[in-house]
Amino acid sequence: MHDVFHRFAEQLAGSVNVGDLHDALAEAASSLELPSFAFLFPSLQSARTTDLISTYPKVWTSHYLRSRYEILDPVITRARLCPETFRWGADGRDLELSNPQQQLMDEASQFGIRCGFTIPIHGRLGLFSALTFATDEKRPLFLRVIKRYERALQLIAMFFHIHARRVLTTSRMVDGVVLSPREIECLQWAARGKSAWDIGRILGISQRTAAFHLDNARKKLGVRTITQAAVRFALSKRSDFSQ
């Protein structure tokens, strides 16, 4: 286990994108004979936006995110309410399920997600994420691994949460303030001297919408004008590249 964790920590330290994060956790999970995983990280900007790093079938994860199942998912609901790790099965015996929730679990079962172990992470400032290791059946090997390495898996989850937060938010940060992807896009063009009208044409949105995002960014950055916000953005990104 020590070698697996050491390799995992090294890979995370060098991760620069979601692909790197995915590969590091996938290798660690495979080394421990854990078939699949899903790391869910609600966006810092909107409760409706969720980042998901997973080895679950792509068809299922796309459907899950498109349907906004993170709001309904009984596993995520329990993880939000309780910081303790827990095991669950698609039959619902470990979870109190409403009819829609049971339907969700039945759908997941069709993609081989029938049994799991979830690690909730409740960080500072209300930041939340959940890492789940899952399998298609309650296999003895899966249960033995979970029982034997439970504390180590909690440490893996915490390390992953810290690095995922870094990777997923750094590109949207200006002087420590997290902006939405659209706010970043608008500021990028404003920093190049483009007006709200120009930005609207470039991004395929209305001038009013572009102005709305620029003003939101200005307020978040605590400056008086859009020009000042654009300058803050340009200086921040220049500093990022010089480090």
Disulfide bonds with the S-S distance in Angstrom:
none
